[in-house]
Amino acid sequence: MRVEIAGAGLMGRLIGWRLTQGGADVTLRERASRDAPESAAHVAAAMLAPVSEFPDADPAVFEMGRASLELWPPMLDALGVPYGVDGSLLFAHGPDGPLLDKFHRSLGALGETEARWVDADEVGRLEPALADRFQRGLYLPHEGWLDNRALLAALEPRCGTIRFDDAVDPRALRADVVIDCRGIGAALPGLRGVRGEAIRVRAPEVALARPVRLMHPRYQLYAAPRPDDEYVIGATQIESASTKPVTVRSALELLSAAFALHAGFAEAEILELSTGLRPAYADNLPRIEWDGAVLRVNGLYRHGFLIAPVLLEHIVSEIEKSWTSSATATA
């Protein structure tokens, strides 16, 4: 089976990897250069956090996220990608405590019974670096993180042949299967860009083993760990399609909130200030649909890493059905 994929972001590479494992001849065409990636996956914090995301997500995303948590570990182990599934912690400073209470009440809609309050002593056991900094928090055991850039790098030599600097119209491609994974670059009707901003730092004085979130009236700050004392610091989405660099205001807010989380961030090295556009439809749900002979995969919004394994299974099933149908018709 010869496959052409437009877009070499997260889903394009995962699909290429899976199909290549099955013996397919896969070519990915990416409009960006190798040295200047543009995909939302490159900027993402890549938190596997279905419960944390639930207040801002459809129940279907929550279910896909929980199922994907079971599928990610064997995939990441096979690729040698760093990850952790030891839960996450949510905190709020004194005046923002009611926000944490409200979030906890919202978990009742999930029937989520394993999320639990932790006191200062247990916070210290879970994250010694945060001992004595918070008197209480919420521990969500069914959450985790993965190293997004390590995953993209591990997939690159395994997903087929990637042709960078190659912007294409998928409808012009000729292959047994053509897949459109261009994200916001597809410019499809009803698709909007949702801006995300993140700061990467190296903070040897901070030692966090799991994602930590800090509730705030205007945003929910997150700090996601990476190997070598690195962290990705960001907040919730911005309804804007701007690709301009991170603003001074955003940088100040994110860094001030990080310092409020742990004073060790004051001495951190700023490695990168990044922006990315997540592709989203009006309902913020992903779509896998045929447009003639092209299979479109888009609208993953801010949940790409959270739900990717489940989407991958659906996509491969669609491709196999199409391939089988085509082979039967030819016979």
The 8 nearest C-alpha neighbors of each residue, nearest first, counted from 0:
[[1, 23, 175, 24, 2, 22, 176, 322],
 [2, 0, 24, 175, 174, 23, 25, 176],
 [3, 1, 25, 176, 174, 177, 175, 24],
 [2, 4, 177, 26, 27, 25, 174, 178],
 [5, 3, 27, 178, 177, 179, 6, 26],
 [6, 4, 28, 179, 180, 27, 181, 169],
 [5, 7, 181, 29, 180, 28, 11, 8],
 [8, 6, 11, 29, 12, 27, 28, 9],
 [7, 9, 11, 38, 10, 6, 12, 40],
 [8, 10, 12, 11, 40, 13, 7, 151],
 [11, 9, 13, 12, 8, 14, 180, 307],
 [10, 12, 7, 14, 8, 13, 9, 180],
 [11, 13, 15, 10, 14, 9, 158, 7],
 [14, 12, 10, 16, 15, 11, 9, 17],
 [13, 15, 17, 11, 16, 12, 10, 18],
 [16, 14, 158, 12, 18, 13, 17, 19],
 [158, 15, 17, 13, 19, 14, 18, 157],
 [18, 16, 20, 14, 19, 15, 13, 21],
 [17, 19, 21, 15, 20, 23, 16, 14],
 [20, 18, 23, 22, 16, 21, 17, 15],
 [21, 19, 17, 18, 22, 16, 23, 158],
 [20, 22, 18, 19, 23, 17, 16, 24],
 [23, 21, 19, 20, 18, 24, 0, 25],
 [22, 24, 19, 0, 18, 21, 1, 25],
 [23, 25, 1, 2, 0, 19, 22, 26],
 [26, 24, 2, 159, 23, 3, 1, 15],
 [25, 27, 160, 3, 159, 161, 4, 2],
 [28, 26, 4, 161, 5, 3, 160, 7],
 [27, 29, 162, 5, 165, 6, 161, 163],
 [28, 30, 163, 6, 165, 7, 31, 164],
 [29, 31, 166, 165, 164, 163, 28, 32],
 [32, 30, 164, 29, 36, 163, 37, 35],
 [31, 33, 164, 163, 35, 34, 36, 30],
 [32, 34, 35, 36, 163, 31, 164, 29],
 [33, 35, 32, 36, 31, 163, 37, 164],
 [36, 34, 32, 33, 31, 37, 38, 164],
 [37, 35, 31, 38, 33, 34, 32, 41],
 [38, 36, 31, 35, 39, 41, 275, 40],
 [37, 39, 40, 8, 41, 36, 275, 42],
 [38, 40, 275, 41, 42, 277, 276, 43],
 [41, 39, 43, 38, 42, 9, 8, 147],
 [40, 42, 39, 38, 43, 148, 147, 36],
 [43, 41, 40, 39, 275, 273, 274, 44],
 [44, 42, 40, 45, 41, 39, 147, 197],
 [43, 45, 46, 231, 223, 42, 147, 232],
 [46, 44, 43, 304, 145, 147, 144, 47],
 [45, 47, 144, 48, 44, 143, 145, 305],
 [48, 46, 143, 305, 144, 142, 49, 45],
 [47, 49, 142, 51, 46, 50, 52, 143],
 [50, 48, 61, 64, 52, 51, 53, 65],
 [49, 51, 53, 52, 48, 61, 139, 142],
 [52, 50, 48, 53, 49, 54, 139, 142],
 [51, 53, 49, 50, 55, 54, 56, 48],
 [52, 54, 56, 50, 55, 51, 49, 61],
 [55, 53, 56, 52, 105, 51, 102, 50],
 [56, 54, 53, 52, 57, 51, 283, 58],
 [57, 55, 53, 54, 52, 60, 58, 61],
 [56, 58, 59, 60, 61, 53, 55, 284],
 [59, 57, 61, 60, 62, 56, 53, 109],
 [58, 60, 62, 57, 61, 63, 56, 284],
 [61, 59, 63, 57, 58, 62, 64, 56],
 [60, 62, 58, 64, 49, 59, 63, 53],
 [63, 61, 59, 65, 64, 60, 66, 58],
 [62, 64, 60, 66, 61, 306, 65, 67],
 [65, 63, 306, 61, 67, 49, 305, 62],
 [64, 66, 62, 68, 67, 63, 49, 61],
 [65, 67, 63, 64, 68, 69, 62, 70],
 [68, 66, 70, 64, 69, 308, 65, 309],
 [67, 69, 65, 66, 70, 71, 64, 47],
 [68, 70, 67, 66, 71, 72, 65, 73],
 [69, 71, 67, 68, 72, 308, 73, 66],
 [70, 72, 74, 68, 73, 69, 67, 75],
 [73, 71, 75, 74, 76, 70, 69, 68],
 [74, 72, 76, 75, 71, 77, 70, 69],
 [75, 73, 77, 71, 72, 76, 78, 70],
 [74, 76, 78, 80, 72, 77, 73, 79],
 [75, 77, 79, 73, 78, 74, 72, 80],
 [76, 78, 74, 75, 79, 73, 80, 72],
 [77, 79, 75, 76, 80, 153, 74, 150],
 [78, 80, 76, 77, 75, 81, 153, 150],
 [79, 81, 75, 78, 150, 149, 76, 82],
 [82, 80, 146, 145, 79, 83, 75, 149],
 [83, 81, 145, 144, 146, 80, 84, 143],
 [82, 84, 143, 144, 85, 145, 209, 81],
 [85, 83, 143, 86, 142, 144, 82, 141],
 [84, 86, 83, 143, 140, 209, 142, 87],
 [87, 85, 140, 142, 141, 139, 143, 84],
 [86, 88, 210, 139, 209, 142, 211, 138],
 [89, 87, 138, 211, 137, 139, 212, 210],
 [90, 88, 212, 137, 136, 211, 213, 138],
 [91, 89, 136, 213, 214, 212, 137, 88],
 [92, 90, 214, 96, 95, 213, 99, 93],
 [91, 93, 95, 94, 96, 90, 133, 214],
 [92, 94, 96, 95, 91, 97, 133, 134],
 [95, 93, 96, 92, 97, 91, 98, 215],
 [94, 96, 92, 93, 91, 97, 98, 215],
 [95, 97, 93, 99, 91, 98, 94, 92],
 [98, 96, 100, 99, 95, 101, 94, 91],
 [99, 97, 101, 96, 100, 95, 102, 214],
 [98, 100, 102, 96, 97, 101, 103, 91],
 [101, 99, 97, 103, 98, 102, 104, 96],
 [102, 100, 98, 104, 103, 99, 97, 105],
 [101, 103, 99, 105, 104, 100, 98, 106],
 [102, 104, 100, 101, 105, 106, 99, 107],
 [105, 103, 101, 106, 102, 107, 100, 108],
 [106, 104, 102, 107, 103, 108, 101, 54],
 [107, 105, 109, 108, 104, 103, 111, 110],
 [106, 108, 110, 105, 109, 104, 111, 103],
 [109, 107, 106, 110, 105, 111, 104, 53],
 [110, 108, 111, 106, 107, 105, 53, 50],
 [109, 111, 107, 108, 112, 106, 113, 105],
 [112, 110, 109, 106, 113, 107, 114, 108],
 [111, 113, 114, 110, 115, 107, 106, 109],
 [114, 112, 111, 115, 140, 139, 141, 138],
 [115, 113, 139, 138, 112, 111, 140, 137],
 [114, 116, 138, 137, 113, 117, 139, 112],
 [115, 117, 137, 136, 138, 118, 135, 114],
 [116, 118, 136, 135, 121, 137, 122, 115],
 [117, 119, 135, 121, 120, 134, 122, 136],
 [118, 120, 134, 122, 121, 135, 133, 131],
 [121, 119, 123, 122, 118, 124, 130, 117],
 [120, 122, 124, 123, 118, 119, 117, 125],
 [121, 123, 119, 125, 124, 120, 126, 130],
 [122, 124, 130, 127, 120, 121, 126, 125],
 [123, 125, 121, 122, 126, 127, 120, 130],
 [126, 124, 122, 123, 121, 127, 208, 129],
 [125, 127, 123, 128, 129, 124, 122, 207],
 [128, 126, 123, 130, 129, 124, 125, 122],
 [129, 127, 126, 130, 206, 205, 207, 123],
 [130, 128, 127, 132, 126, 123, 131, 122],
 [129, 131, 123, 127, 132, 128, 122, 119],
 [132, 130, 133, 119, 129, 134, 123, 120],
 [133, 131, 129, 130, 134, 119, 261, 260],
 [134, 132, 135, 131, 119, 129, 136, 130],
 [135, 133, 119, 118, 132, 131, 136, 122],
 [134, 136, 118, 117, 133, 119, 116, 137],
 [135, 137, 90, 117, 89, 116, 138, 118],
 [138, 136, 116, 89, 88, 115, 117, 139],
 [137, 139, 88, 115, 114, 87, 140, 116],
 [140, 138, 114, 87, 86, 141, 88, 142],
 [139, 141, 86, 142, 138, 85, 87, 114],
 [142, 140, 86, 139, 143, 84, 85, 48],
 [143, 141, 86, 48, 47, 140, 84, 87],
 [142, 144, 84, 47, 83, 86, 85, 46],
 [145, 143, 46, 47, 83, 82, 45, 84],
 [144, 146, 82, 45, 147, 81, 83, 46],
 [145, 147, 149, 81, 148, 82, 150, 225],
 [148, 146, 150, 149, 45, 145, 151, 41],
 [147, 149, 151, 150, 146, 152, 41, 40],
 [148, 150, 152, 146, 147, 151, 80, 153],
 [149, 151, 153, 147, 148, 152, 80, 154],
 [150, 152, 148, 154, 153, 149, 155, 147],
 [151, 153, 149, 155, 150, 154, 148, 156],
 [154, 152, 150, 151, 155, 149, 78, 156],
 [153, 155, 157, 151, 152, 158, 156, 12],
 [154, 156, 152, 157, 153, 158, 151, 12],
 [157, 155, 154, 158, 153, 159, 160, 152],
 [156, 158, 154, 155, 16, 159, 153, 19],
 [16, 159, 157, 15, 12, 154, 155, 156],
 [158, 160, 25, 26, 157, 15, 19, 161],
 [159, 161, 26, 27, 25, 162, 158, 156],
 [162, 160, 27, 28, 26, 163, 159, 29],
 [161, 163, 28, 29, 27, 165, 160, 164],
 [162, 164, 29, 32, 165, 31, 30, 161],
 [165, 163, 30, 32, 31, 29, 166, 162],
 [164, 166, 30, 163, 29, 28, 162, 167],
 [167, 165, 30, 29, 164, 28, 168, 31],
 [168, 166, 169, 165, 5, 28, 30, 171],
 [167, 169, 170, 171, 166, 172, 5, 185],
 [170, 168, 172, 171, 167, 5, 179, 177],
 [169, 171, 168, 172, 293, 292, 177, 173],
 [170, 172, 169, 168, 173, 167, 177, 293],
 [173, 171, 169, 170, 174, 177, 3, 168],
 [174, 172, 171, 175, 177, 3, 176, 170],
 [173, 175, 176, 1, 2, 3, 177, 172],
 [174, 176, 1, 2, 0, 177, 173, 322],
 [175, 177, 2, 174, 3, 1, 178, 293],
 [176, 178, 3, 293, 4, 2, 174, 294],
 [179, 177, 294, 4, 293, 295, 5, 180],
 [178, 180, 295, 5, 181, 4, 294, 296],
 [181, 179, 6, 296, 5, 11, 182, 178],
 [182, 180, 6, 185, 184, 179, 5, 183],
 [183, 181, 184, 278, 297, 180, 185, 298],
 [182, 184, 278, 185, 186, 192, 181, 277],
 [183, 185, 181, 182, 186, 187, 278, 6],
 [184, 186, 181, 183, 187, 182, 179, 180],
 [187, 185, 184, 183, 190, 188, 182, 191],
 [186, 188, 185, 190, 189, 183, 184, 191],
 [189, 187, 190, 186, 191, 280, 185, 281],
 [188, 190, 280, 187, 191, 281, 279, 186],
 [191, 189, 280, 187, 188, 279, 278, 186],
 [192, 190, 279, 278, 280, 189, 193, 183],
 [191, 193, 240, 278, 276, 277, 183, 279],
 [194, 192, 277, 238, 276, 239, 240, 237],
 [195, 193, 276, 237, 239, 275, 240, 236],
 [194, 196, 275, 236, 274, 276, 237, 193],
 [197, 195, 274, 273, 233, 245, 275, 194],
 [198, 196, 233, 273, 232, 272, 274, 231],
 [197, 199, 272, 232, 271, 231, 273, 233],
 [200, 198, 231, 271, 270, 230, 269, 232],
 [199, 201, 269, 270, 268, 230, 229, 267],
 [200, 202, 229, 268, 267, 228, 230, 203],
 [201, 203, 267, 204, 228, 205, 264, 229],
 [204, 202, 228, 205, 201, 206, 267, 263],
 [203, 205, 263, 202, 206, 264, 266, 267],
 [206, 204, 263, 203, 202, 207, 128, 264],
 [205, 207, 128, 204, 208, 203, 228, 126],
 [208, 206, 209, 126, 205, 224, 128, 210],
 [209, 207, 224, 206, 126, 210, 83, 85],
 [208, 210, 87, 207, 224, 211, 86, 85],
 [211, 209, 223, 87, 222, 224, 88, 212],
 [210, 212, 88, 222, 221, 87, 89, 209],
 [213, 211, 221, 89, 220, 90, 88, 222],
 [212, 214, 90, 220, 91, 219, 89, 221],
 [215, 213, 219, 91, 90, 212, 98, 220],
 [214, 216, 218, 217, 219, 95, 213, 91],
 [217, 215, 218, 214, 95, 98, 219, 94],
 [218, 216, 215, 219, 214, 235, 234, 220],
 [219, 217, 215, 235, 216, 234, 220, 214],
 [220, 218, 214, 234, 215, 213, 235, 221],
 [219, 221, 234, 213, 212, 233, 218, 214],
 [222, 220, 212, 233, 232, 211, 234, 223],
 [221, 223, 232, 211, 231, 210, 230, 212],
 [222, 224, 210, 231, 230, 44, 221, 232],
 [225, 223, 230, 229, 210, 209, 207, 208],
 [224, 226, 229, 230, 146, 228, 227, 223],
 [227, 225, 228, 229, 224, 81, 146, 230],
 [226, 228, 229, 225, 201, 203, 202, 230],
 [229, 227, 203, 201, 202, 226, 225, 230],
 [228, 230, 201, 225, 200, 227, 226, 202],
 [231, 229, 224, 225, 223, 200, 199, 222],
 [230, 232, 199, 223, 222, 198, 44, 197],
 [233, 231, 222, 198, 197, 221, 230, 199],
 [234, 232, 197, 221, 220, 196, 198, 253],
 [235, 233, 220, 219, 221, 218, 236, 232],
 [234, 236, 218, 219, 237, 233, 220, 195],
 [235, 237, 195, 194, 193, 238, 234, 301],
 [236, 238, 194, 239, 193, 195, 235, 196],
 [239, 237, 193, 194, 236, 240, 192, 191],
 [238, 240, 194, 241, 193, 237, 192, 276],
 [239, 241, 192, 193, 194, 242, 276, 238],
 [242, 240, 239, 243, 194, 276, 192, 193],
 [241, 243, 240, 244, 274, 275, 276, 194],
 [242, 244, 241, 245, 274, 246, 240, 275],
 [245, 243, 246, 274, 242, 273, 272, 196],
 [246, 244, 272, 274, 249, 196, 273, 250],
 [245, 247, 249, 248, 250, 244, 243, 251],
 [246, 248, 250, 249, 251, 245, 252, 244],
 [249, 247, 251, 246, 250, 252, 245, 253],
 [250, 248, 252, 246, 251, 247, 253, 245],
 [249, 251, 247, 253, 248, 252, 254, 246],
 [252, 250, 248, 254, 249, 253, 255, 247],
 [251, 253, 249, 255, 250, 254, 256, 248],
 [254, 252, 256, 250, 255, 251, 249, 257],
 [253, 255, 257, 251, 256, 252, 250, 258],
 [256, 254, 258, 252, 257, 253, 251, 259],
 [255, 257, 259, 253, 258, 254, 252, 260],
 [258, 256, 254, 260, 259, 255, 253, 261],
 [259, 257, 262, 255, 261, 264, 260, 256],
 [260, 258, 256, 257, 261, 255, 262, 254],
 [259, 261, 257, 258, 256, 262, 213, 132],
 [260, 262, 258, 263, 259, 264, 257, 129],
 [263, 261, 258, 264, 265, 259, 260, 257],
 [264, 262, 204, 265, 261, 205, 266, 202],
 [263, 265, 267, 258, 262, 266, 261, 202],
 [266, 264, 263, 267, 262, 258, 261, 254],
 [267, 265, 264, 263, 268, 202, 204, 262],
 [266, 268, 202, 264, 201, 265, 200, 269],
 [269, 267, 201, 200, 270, 202, 266, 264],
 [270, 268, 200, 271, 199, 267, 201, 198],
 [271, 269, 200, 199, 268, 201, 272, 198],
 [270, 272, 199, 198, 269, 273, 200, 197],
 [273, 271, 198, 197, 245, 199, 274, 270],
 [274, 272, 197, 196, 271, 198, 42, 245],
 [275, 273, 196, 195, 244, 197, 245, 242],
 [274, 276, 39, 195, 194, 42, 277, 196],
 [277, 275, 194, 192, 193, 39, 195, 278],
 [276, 278, 193, 300, 192, 39, 301, 194],
 [279, 277, 183, 298, 192, 300, 182, 191],
 [280, 278, 298, 300, 283, 191, 190, 299],
 [279, 281, 190, 283, 282, 298, 189, 191],
 [280, 282, 283, 279, 189, 190, 284, 191],
 [281, 283, 284, 280, 279, 57, 285, 298],
 [284, 282, 280, 279, 281, 300, 298, 285],
 [283, 285, 282, 298, 299, 280, 286, 279],
 [286, 284, 298, 299, 297, 283, 287, 300],
 [285, 287, 297, 296, 298, 288, 284, 295],
 [286, 288, 296, 295, 285, 297, 294, 314],
 [287, 289, 295, 294, 286, 290, 296, 293],
 [288, 290, 294, 293, 291, 295, 292, 287],
 [291, 289, 293, 292, 294, 288, 295, 170],
 [290, 292, 293, 289, 294, 170, 288, 295],
 [291, 293, 290, 294, 289, 177, 176, 170],
 [294, 292, 177, 290, 178, 291, 289, 295],
 [295, 293, 289, 178, 288, 179, 290, 177],
 [296, 294, 179, 288, 287, 178, 289, 293],
 [297, 295, 287, 180, 286, 179, 294, 288],
 [296, 298, 286, 182, 299, 285, 295, 180],
 [297, 299, 279, 285, 278, 300, 280, 286],
 [298, 300, 285, 303, 297, 302, 279, 278],
 [301, 299, 279, 277, 278, 298, 302, 283],
 [302, 300, 303, 277, 299, 236, 278, 279],
 [303, 301, 305, 300, 299, 304, 306, 60],
 [304, 302, 299, 305, 307, 306, 301, 300],
 [303, 305, 307, 45, 306, 302, 47, 46],
 [304, 306, 47, 302, 64, 303, 307, 48],
 [305, 307, 64, 63, 304, 303, 67, 309],
 [306, 308, 310, 304, 309, 303, 311, 305],
 [309, 307, 311, 67, 310, 306, 70, 312],
 [310, 308, 312, 311, 307, 67, 306, 63],
 [311, 309, 307, 313, 312, 308, 314, 306],
 [310, 312, 308, 314, 309, 313, 307, 315],
 [311, 313, 309, 315, 310, 314, 316, 308],
 [314, 312, 316, 310, 311, 315, 317, 309],
 [315, 313, 311, 317, 316, 312, 310, 318],
 [314, 316, 318, 312, 317, 313, 319, 311],
 [315, 317, 313, 319, 314, 318, 312, 320],
 [318, 316, 314, 320, 315, 319, 321, 313],
 [317, 319, 315, 321, 316, 320, 322, 314],
 [320, 318, 322, 316, 321, 317, 323, 315],
 [321, 319, 323, 317, 318, 322, 324, 316],
 [320, 322, 324, 318, 319, 323, 325, 317],
 [323, 321, 319, 325, 324, 320, 318, 326],
 [324, 322, 326, 320, 325, 321, 319, 327],
 [323, 325, 321, 327, 322, 326, 320, 328],
 [326, 324, 322, 328, 327, 323, 321, 329],
 [327, 325, 323, 329, 328, 324, 322, 330],
 [326, 328, 330, 324, 329, 325, 323, 322],
 [327, 329, 325, 330, 326, 324, 323, 322],
 [330, 328, 326, 327, 325, 324, 323, 322],
 [329, 327, 328, 326, 325, 324, 323, 322]]
